[in-house]
């Protein structure tokens, strides 16, 4: 919750961010786990989960038929930003996708989220020109851009 509230403040309505609930998030995660959409990796510090990422196969209709991976989400608690945890999580997730024979990986990011875009670009991703709009509660619209990078012939870049 805190990661969404901190990361998206000023990009999404305060009412949406202030009304996020653990109960709704729990139902969302139960459904996601039932669907087995990918691998969930967590980052721990002193026995506490401080972040997570979800990595799996991409099902975008305009993506090639060869295995292409996707970073479905990556979040860290704001107190742990800029300490290398995100880069380590990304390396692990990309390693998982390479082991699944993915030759490329994509992700969707809010075009206003410059902090995330900087992180992804530092990890070797580039804007591929694809865009979409997702509707959220309270009339919010998330304008997303797709970023991608190759997993072939490149060492996973470190931040």
Steps between C-alpha positions, in 0.01 A plus 500: 500500500764750605701436185199580278408802711852642486579410139173620347421807714439783258442259211178341625218661702570533872158348569600179320837478679360592843231232473721205412424213734678189617176301461462590132869435435475162672207396274694619195804292602294190575359520147844563348644198686212279382565603140875424527592786267868488582772470757478721807840594639537679832773713657552457871700697750537385861225241440244752373374523141594842366413448135389261230489448127282289273662359185346273237414451136359792304162456338472837320323429170759687293802317642686237295418135558843407638519512878504861615505573871328776689567686820141520621585705807787600727457687825720581798405669822599868457743484795706254297517686168844586357683231698554243223208274594307581181801427279555166676132414462510589130812285444331204668181548300687528170697187592172318559371611158824394328465157661152484341668552158375857461700693243347835588312663788241778514330705769235774519567821693301818558639761265499757784707274729845640422661329799394156377590585138850605610537170691383291202719688252800445729412128489520505119134550406386741227161639398367292209228752404200295619247676723179412686262658749370308803203630695511501879264599778397865554522571128877452491669409176846349488678589175752221449793453266660166424873461552706204383848357497677202352614210715727362226871571490488755779608469855227617735585860565559617852399842622 
